């Protein structure tokens, strides 16, 4: 089903029929691939090696409080899904003649500042850097948002205070910078550094949007790229550049990451309205409660213009939150968000088709795994 066909569904039929049709269309787009299972198992082993290297590197710090803070989200069993580093390593294999060798499925013990001569080790560094940047951004976001919990744990800022949480995030970014410099590739250094600029730009855009920007879908999409998609897009492009792929292939890798990241965030926005507090680990409609208008709200405002004034005052009126949640529920906003997520997921898969011909069965399986991940982090979360 094409993106156009999916979007046409948004204007026809009842809400329940639209949701059902969208999900069927999305499911037909991306079916699971059995051949991806083996390469995913190798990737999980590789991810464990990357994570163990991060733990060992952080443990070398001689400041006990900072070390405790920095390793907080790298505890065994509390590392999260490591979705971003998984995508990076699968993209690495998708552009290679084979997956990681047995020796590359062991923990890399080389110092962060030491240049890895081996291509796969350099690509593993990108996965490592992506995780460090992501976790650092979570630490900083929790301070900005005054969050109480993260990944089923108390937020670090509630345990050790805002200053330590911020410094822990800064420390992780410093470690990422050392690893990045070791790659000796100015194009990759520029790309991965751009992620940091985009994260800051996205947060500033979210905090300072004026009345017109707050109700703009274009502003929302720009912020979503900055805060979520840039990291995945630029990391995928970086491993392509390290592999000496063509500019076209590198752009295809970037396009996959960009569209995957946008689809991922759109689904997050939907779940903020459709999941329970127990599933989310936070109140339903937490974005609205924080004064933020995500895509379902912006789409709902087309049917219910009274939402626009609530968005502009960041839902600070006495009845704004309950009324906004009710209006979104009684609109096509959630269905439109699902449709847009489906469109970007389809665009992510199409980007994979612009990669150069697969160099072997592992590359084929990795591309199938990337399609499967696209389905898993979008459709299967709804």
C-alpha positions in Angstrom: 0.0 0.0 0.0 1.4 3.4 -1.0 1.8 6.4 1.3 -0.9 8.1 -0.8 -3.3 5.2 -0.3 -2.7 5.3 3.4 -3.3 9.0 3.7 -6.5 8.7 1.6 -7.9 6.4 4.3 -7.7 9.3 6.7 -10.6 11.1 5.0 -12.9 8.1 4.6 -15.0 5.9 6.8 -15.5 5.8 10.6 -12.7 6.3 13.1 -12.6 2.6 14.0 -12.6 1.6 10.3 -9.9 4.1 9.6 -7.7 2.8 12.4 -8.2 -0.8 11.4 -7.5 -0.1 7.8 -4.4 1.9 8.6 -3.0 -0.9 10.7 -3.8 -3.5 8.0 -2.1 -1.3 5.4 0.9 -0.8 7.7 1.1 -4.6 8.4 1.1 -5.4 4.7 3.9 -3.0 4.1 6.3 -4.7 6.5 6.0 -8.4 7.2 8.6 -10.2 9.4 11.5 -11.8 7.7 12.8 -15.2 9.0 16.2 -14.7 7.4 16.8 -11.7 9.6 16.7 -13.7 12.8 20.4 -14.9 12.6 21.8 -11.5 11.9 19.7 -10.0 14.7 21.2 -12.6 17.2 24.7 -11.5 16.1 23.7 -7.9 16.5 22.4 -8.5 20.0 25.8 -10.0 20.9 27.5 -7.1 19.3 25.3 -4.6 21.3 26.3 -6.4 24.5 29.9 -5.9 23.6 29.4 -2.2 22.9 27.4 -1.8 26.2 30.1 -3.6 28.2 32.8 -1.4 26.7 30.7 1.7 27.8 30.4 0.4 31.3 34.2 -0.3 31.5 35.1 3.1 30.1 32.8 4.9 32.5 34.2 3.0 35.5 37.6 4.4 34.8 36.5 7.8 36.1 38.1 8.7 39.4 35.2 10.8 40.8 32.9 8.3 42.6 29.8 10.5 42.5 30.2 11.3 38.8 31.0 7.6 38.0 27.8 6.5 39.9 25.7 9.0 38.1 27.1 8.4 34.6 26.7 4.6 34.8 23.2 4.9 36.2 21.4 4.1 32.9 24.0 1.5 31.8 23.3 -0.9 34.7 22.7 -4.4 33.6 19.0 -4.9 32.9 18.4 -1.2 32.9 20.1 -0.2 29.6 16.8 0.3 27.7 16.2 -1.3 24.3 19.3 0.2 22.7 17.2 0.7 19.6 19.6 3.4 18.1 22.8 1.4 18.4 21.0 -1.7 17.0 19.9 0.2 13.9 23.5 1.5 13.5 25.0 -1.9 13.6 22.4 -3.4 11.3 23.1 -0.6 8.8 26.8 -1.4 9.1 26.2 -5.0 8.1 23.7 -4.0 5.4 26.6 -2.2 3.7 29.2 -4.9 4.2 30.1 -8.2 2.6 29.5 -10.0 5.9 28.5 -9.5 9.5 30.9 -9.1 12.4 33.6 -11.7 12.7 33.9 -13.7 15.9 36.8 -11.6 17.1 34.6 -8.5 16.6 31.9 -10.0 18.9 34.3 -9.7 21.8 34.5 -6.5 23.9 36.9 -3.9 22.4 39.3 -3.0 25.2 41.3 -0.4 23.3 41.3 3.1 24.9 38.6 5.5 23.7 41.3 7.8 22.2 43.0 5.1 20.2 42.2 4.9 16.5 40.6 1.6 15.6 42.2 0.3 12.4 39.4 -2.2 11.8 36.3 -0.9 10.0 33.9 -2.8 12.1 35.4 -1.5 15.3 35.1 2.1 13.9 31.4 1.4 13.2 31.0 0.0 16.7 32.3 3.3 18.0 29.5 5.1 16.1 27.0 2.8 17.9 28.7 3.6 21.2 28.7 7.4 20.5 25.0 7.2 19.6 24.2 5.6 23.0 26.3 8.1 24.9 24.6 11.0 23.2 21.2 9.5 23.7 21.6 8.8 27.4 23.2 12.3 28.0 20.2 13.9 26.3 17.9 11.9 28.6 19.7 13.1 31.7 19.5 16.7 30.5 15.8 16.4 29.5 14.9 15.0 32.9 16.3 18.1 34.5 14.6 20.4 32.0 11.2 18.6 32.4 11.6 18.0 36.2 10.9 14.3 35.6 10.5 11.8 38.4 11.3 8.6 36.6 13.0 7.1 33.6 13.1 3.5 32.3 11.4 2.2 35.5 14.0 3.9 37.7 13.9 7.1 39.6 15.2 9.9 37.4 18.8 10.7 38.3 18.0 14.3 39.1 15.6 13.2 41.9 18.4 11.0 43.4 21.5 13.2 43.1 20.2 16.6 42.2 20.0 18.6 39.0 23.7 19.7 39.1 25.1 16.2 39.3 22.6 15.0 36.6 23.7 17.8 34.2 27.4 17.1 34.9 26.9 13.4 34.3 25.3 14.1 31.0 28.2 16.5 30.2 30.7 13.7 31.1 29.0 11.2 28.8 29.2 13.8 26.0 32.9 14.3 26.7 33.5 10.5 26.5 31.6 10.5 23.2 33.8 13.4 21.9 37.0 11.4 22.7 35.7 8.3 20.8 34.5 10.5 17.9 37.9 12.2 17.6 39.6 8.8 17.5 37.9 8.0 14.2 40.1 10.5 12.3 37.3 11.2 9.7 36.3 14.9 9.5 33.1 14.2 7.7 31.9 11.7 10.3 33.1 14.1 13.1 31.0 16.9 11.5 27.9 14.6 11.2 27.9 13.3 14.7 28.7 16.8 16.1 25.6 18.0 14.2 23.5 15.8 16.3 24.4 17.7 19.4 23.6 21.0 17.7 20.3 19.6 16.6 19.4 18.4 20.1 20.0 21.8 21.6 18.1 23.5 18.7 15.2 21.2 19.1 14.9 21.9 22.9 15.2 25.6 22.4 12.6 25.5 19.6 10.3 23.6 22.0 10.8 26.0 24.9 10.6 29.3 23.0 8.0 28.7 20.2 5.8 31.7 19.7 2.0 31.5 19.3 2.1 30.8 15.6 5.0 28.3 15.8 3.2 26.4 18.6 0.3 25.6 16.3 2.5 24.9 13.2 2.9 21.3 11.9 6.1 22.5 10.1 7.6 23.6 13.4 6.6 20.3 15.0 8.2 18.3 12.3 11.4 20.4 12.5 11.5 19.9 16.2 10.9 16.1 15.8 13.8 15.8 13.4 16.1 17.8 15.7 15.2 15.9 18.9 14.7 12.4 17.6 15.5 11.7 14.0 18.8 13.5 13.6 20.7 11.1 15.9 19.5 8.0 13.9 19.9 9.7 10.5 23.4 11.0 11.1 24.6 7.8 12.8 23.4 5.7 9.9 25.1 8.0 7.4 28.3 8.0 9.4 28.7 4.2 9.2 28.1 4.4 5.5 30.8 7.0 5.1 33.2 4.9 7.2 32.5 2.0 4.8 33.5 4.3 1.9 30.1 4.0 0.3 29.0 6.4 -2.4 27.3 9.7 -1.6 24.0 8.2 -2.9 24.3 5.2 -0.6 25.2 7.5 2.4 22.1 9.7 1.6 19.9 6.6 1.5 21.2 5.5 4.9 20.5 9.0 6.2 17.0 8.9 4.7 16.2 5.6 6.3 17.3 7.0 9.7 15.4 10.2 9.3 12.1 8.6 8.4 12.5 5.9 11.0 13.1 8.5 13.7 10.1 10.6 12.7 7.8 7.5 12.6 9.1 6.4 16.0 8.3 9.8 17.5 4.8 10.0 15.9 4.0 6.6 17.5 5.3 7.9 20.8 2.9 10.9 20.4 0.0 8.5 19.7 0.8 6.3 22.7 0.7 9.3 25.0 -3.0 9.4 24.3 -3.9 5.7 23.8 -1.8 3.8 26.5 -2.6 3.5 30.2 -0.6 5.2 32.9 0.7 1.8 33.9 2.0 1.1 30.4 3.5 4.6 30.0 5.0 4.9 33.5 3.6 8.5 33.4 0.1 10.1 33.2 -1.8 9.8 30.0 -1.5 13.0 28.0 1.7 14.0 29.7 2.8 16.1 26.8 -0.3 18.2 27.0 0.1 18.4 30.8 3.6 19.7 30.1 2.3 22.4 27.8 3.3 20.7 24.5 1.1 20.2 21.4 2.2 17.0 19.6 0.9 15.9 16.2 -2.4 14.4 17.3 -3.3 17.7 19.0 -2.3 19.8 16.0 -4.3 17.5 13.7 -7.3 17.6 16.0 -7.2 21.4 16.0 -8.3 21.3 12.3 -11.6 19.8 13.4 -11.8 21.6 16.8 -10.3 25.2 16.4 -10.9 25.9 20.1 -7.7 23.8 20.6 -5.6 26.6 19.0 -6.1 29.0 21.9 -5.3 26.3 24.4 -2.1 25.4 22.4 -1.0 29.1 22.3 -1.4 29.4 26.1 0.3 26.0 26.6 -2.8 24.4 28.2 -2.5 26.7 31.2 -6.3 27.4 31.5 -8.2 25.8 34.4 -10.0 23.3 32.2 -7.6 23.2 29.3 -6.0 19.8 29.9 -9.2 17.8 30.3 -10.9 19.6 27.5 -7.9 19.1 25.1 -7.7 15.4 25.9 -11.5 15.1 25.2 -11.3 16.9 21.9 -8.3 14.8 20.7 -10.2 11.7 21.6 -13.2 12.8 19.7 -11.3 13.7 16.5 -9.3 12.1 13.7 -6.1 13.4 15.3 -4.8 10.1 16.5 -5.7 8.3 13.2 -3.9 11.1 11.2 -0.8 10.6 13.4 -0.9 6.8 12.7 -1.3 7.5 9.0 1.7 9.9 9.0 3.8 7.4 11.0 2.8 4.8 8.4 3.9 7.1 5.6 7.3 7.8 7.2 7.8 4.1 7.9 7.1 3.3 4.3 9.6 6.1 3.3 12.2 4.5 5.6 11.8 1.1 3.8 11.9 2.8 0.4 15.2 4.4 1.4 16.7 0.9 1.9 15.9 0.2 -1.7 18.4 2.9 -2.7 21.3 1.3 -1.0 23.8 -0.4 -3.4 23.3 -4.1 -4.2 23.8 -6.3 -1.2 27.3 -7.8 -1.1 26.2 -11.0 0.5 23.5 -12.9 2.5 24.3 -11.1 5.7 23.7 -7.8 4.0 20.4 -9.0 2.7 19.4 -10.3 6.1 20.4 -7.0 7.7 18.2 -5.1 5.3 15.3 -7.4 6.1 16.1 -6.9 9.8 16.0 -3.1 9.3 12.5 -3.5 7.7 11.4 -5.7 10.6 12.7 -3.1 13.2 10.8 -0.4 11.3 7.6 -2.5 11.8 8.5 -3.3 15.4 9.1 0.2 16.7 6.0 1.6 14.9 3.1 -0.8 14.2 3.8 -3.3 16.9 3.9 -0.5 19.6 0.4 0.7 18.7 
